[in-house]
């Protein structure tokens, strides 16, 4: 356990530990004591750095959500044509539903955040901003209506693939994207992709 005044990373460790604990036991099982033990900090550090559990959860989940936004921005920002943009959308579906341990953790965190958002307005605003930023990245290549449809498709197919015992293959994803984008219009002048978001929160990708 790290004590003393010279511990500049303590706050970030608490945020990382918060997500680790939630991934293991859910928001309902997360407590100041459990998170402090995981972060290796004194219990008093929790209330010193954060004004209550909701404030801690909001900041930890904000960092988590922004790493997902960064993934959208990086993959869609690399596309240079409508065809490449459609491939990037398919890549996102399959990246966000891959079966490795790190991604399973991210899926749990996503659903824990959605549960909070269904109950508490502050977390609903957080998820709305997450969705808005994701749609902005999609609008670099697609009209707003199509971007909204694709955002929902990415989320839905990724969840289904992650939870299925026999996930669908890429051909189904490509077909679904083709159907949605068949009548889509592209921006006359595609905007320059924003610089990747940087955050002190853990680099966790959904």
Protein Blocks (a to p, Z undefined) as FASTA:
>chain_A
ZZdjblfklmmmmmmmmmmmmmmnojklpcfklmmmmnopafklmmmmpgcjklmmmmmm
mmmmmmmmmmmmmmmmmpcbfklmmmmmmmmmmmmmccbfklmmmmmmmmmmmmmmmmmm
klmmmmmmmmmmmmmmmmmmpcfklmmmmmmmmmmmmmmmmmpmbdcdfklmmmmmmmmm
mmpccdfbacddddddddfbdcddZZ
